[in-house]
Structure formats: structure tokens, C-alpha cells
Amino acid sequence: MKEKISIIGAGSWGTTLAVIIARKGIDVELHSVFSEHNLKMQKERQNKLFLKGIVFPPKLNVNSSLKEVLK
């Protein structure tokens, strides 16, 4: 089974944790409760609101569906 981590909460701490884990080669799903925030992070591949300038690694996926993140 492939390892995957889900992080709910895309503030500075959740985003930092997601980036660190993804840099280690583990798939990460990051979710914000704010749909517009999810869309911006998906498009820009960074969290300019809380962690400007840190580009998301390829293993970090922003997912706007809480149901999918919890699977």
C-alpha cells in the first residue's frame, strides 16, 4: 500500500508540515476549509497567504474535497 498523509488546515503550520513531508518523497494531500484558498494554492503551487515564496514539491497535492482527503 502506498503511503499518503492528509493534512487538514492550510495555515502556516499545516502548509509547512505538508511541504516538509512531501520533500521526503511522501504523497501529501493538503486541504483548506476555504474553497477559494484551495483553488489559489492549486493554481500557484504555493500558499501565498501564509507561506509566501515556498513552492510546493511535486508530491504535495492541494485537494478541495474533504471527503477525498479523508479517504
SERO-4910 file (N, C-alpha, C, O; in steps of 0.05 Angstrom, whole numbers):
BEGIN
 pado doro    nc1    nc2    nc3   cac1   cac2   cac3    cc1    cc2    cc3    oc1    oc2    oc3
  Met    A     17    -24      0      0      0      0     18     25      0     37     27     15
  Lys    A     11     44    -17     26     68    -19     20     87      4     -4     91     11
  Glu    A     40     98     16     37    116     39     27    144     30     38    155     10
  Lys    A      7    154     44     -3    181     38    -11    194     64    -22    182     82
  Ile    A     -4    220     67    -11    235     90    -32    256     82    -29    269     61
  Ser    A    -52    260     98    -71    282     93    -69    302    115    -67    296    139
  Ile    A    -68    328    108    -66    349    127    -90    368    122    -94    379    100
  Ile    A   -106    371    143   -129    388    141   -123    414    156   -119    414    181
  Gly    A   -122    435    142   -115    461    153    -90    471    139    -68    461    143
  Ala    A    -94    491    122    -72    502    105    -62    529    115    -57    547     99
  Gly    A    -60    532    141    -48    556    152    -17    553    150     -8    536    135
  Ser    A     -3    569    164     27    568    162     38    541    172     56    530    160
  Trp    A     27    531    195     37    506    206     29    482    188     46    465    182
  Gly    A      4    480    180     -4    458    163     11    457    136     18    436    127
  Thr    A     14    480    124     28    482     99     58    475    102     69    460     86
  Thr    A     70    484    124     99    478    129    102    448    133    120    436    121
  Leu    A     85    436    148     86    407    153     82    392    127     97    372    121
  Ala    A     63    400    110     58    387     84     83    389     66     90    369     53
  Val    A     96    412     65    119    416     48    142    398     58    155    384     42
  Ile    A    147    397     84    169    381     95    165    351     89    183    338     80
  Ile    A    140    342     93    134    313     88    137    307     58    148    287     51
  Ala    A    126    324     41    127    320     12    156    320      2    163    305    -17
  Arg    A    173    336     13    201    337      6    216    311     12    236    305      1
  Lys    A    204    295     31    216    269     38    206    247     20    212    224     23
  Gly    A    189    254     -1    180    235    -20    154    222    -14    146    202    -27
  Ile    A    140    232      6    114    220     14     92    237      1     93    262      2
  Asp    A     72    224    -10     49    238    -21     33    252      1     27    240     22
  Val    A     26    277     -4     12    293     16    -12    306      3    -10    318    -19
  Glu    A    -35    304     17    -59    318      9    -63    341     29    -65    336     53
  Leu    A    -64    365     19    -69    389     36    -96    400     31   -104    404      8
  His    A   -111    406     52   -138    416     49   -143    441     66   -135    441     90
  Ser    A   -155    461     54   -163    485     69   -194    485     70   -207    476     50
  Val    A   -205    494     91   -235    496     93   -246    517     74   -270    518     69
  Phe    A   -229    534     64   -237    556     46   -232    548     17   -209    546      9
  Ser    A   -253    544      2   -250    534    -26   -234    553    -44   -218    543    -60
  Glu    A   -236    579    -40   -221    598    -56   -191    595    -50   -174    597    -68
  His    A   -184    590    -25   -156    586    -17   -145    561    -30   -122    561    -39
  Asn    A   -161    539    -30   -152    515    -44   -146    520    -73   -126    512    -84
  Leu    A   -164    534    -87   -161    540   -115   -136    556   -121   -121    551   -140
  Lys    A   -131    576   -104   -107    593   -107    -82    577   -103    -62    579   -119
  Met    A    -81    559    -83    -58    543    -78    -53    523   -101    -31    518   -108
  Gln    A    -75    512   -112    -72    493   -134    -60    507   -158    -43    496   -172
  Lys    A    -70    531   -164    -61    546   -187    -32    556   -184    -16    554   -202
  Glu    A    -26    567   -161      0    580   -156     22    561   -146     45    568   -146
  Arg    A     14    537   -137     32    517   -126     48    528   -102     71    521    -98
  Gln    A     35    545    -87     46    556    -62     24    568    -46      2    573    -56
  Asn    A     29    573    -21      9    585     -3     18    614      2     31    620     23
  Lys    A     11    632    -16     20    660    -14      8    674     10     18    694     19
  Leu    A    -14    664     20    -27    676     43    -12    671     69    -10    690     86
  Phe    A     -1    648     73     13    641     98     42    633     95     56    634    115
  Leu    A     51    626     71     79    617     68     90    625     41     99    609     25
  Lys    A     89    651     36     97    662     10    125    655      3    144    657     20
  Gly    A    129    647    -22    156    642    -33    165    613    -31    185    606    -42
  Ile    A    149    596    -17    156    568    -15    139    552    -35    115    549    -32
  Val    A    152    543    -56    138    528    -78    133    499    -68    150    487    -56
  Phe    A    109    490    -75    101    463    -67    117    442    -82    120    444   -107
  Pro    A    127    421    -68    141    399    -82    120    383    -99     96    385    -93
  Pro    A    129    368   -118    111    353   -135     93    333   -119     71    327   -128
  Lys    A    103    323    -97     87    304    -81     65    317    -65     49    302    -52
  Leu    A     63    343    -65     43    357    -49     19    364    -68     22    378    -87
  Asn    A     -4    354    -61    -28    359    -76    -48    374    -59    -53    367    -36
  Val    A    -59    396    -70    -80    411    -56   -106    399    -65   -112    398    -89
  Asn    A   -123    391    -46   -148    378    -53   -171    393    -39   -171    396    -14
  Ser    A   -190    402    -54   -212    418    -43   -235    400    -32   -253    411    -19
  Ser    A   -233    374    -37   -254    356    -27   -245    343     -1   -227    327      0
  Leu    A   -259    351     21   -253    339     47   -258    309     47   -243    294     60
  Lys    A   -278    300     33   -284    271     32   -260    256     20   -253    235     31
  Glu    A   -249    266     -1   -226    253    -14   -202    253      4   -187    234      5
  Val    A   -197    275     17   -174    278     35   -175    258     58   -155    248     67
  Leu    A   -200    253     67   -203    235     90   -202    205     83   -201    189    101
  Lys    A   -203    198     57   -201    170     49   -175    158     56   -171    134     51
***
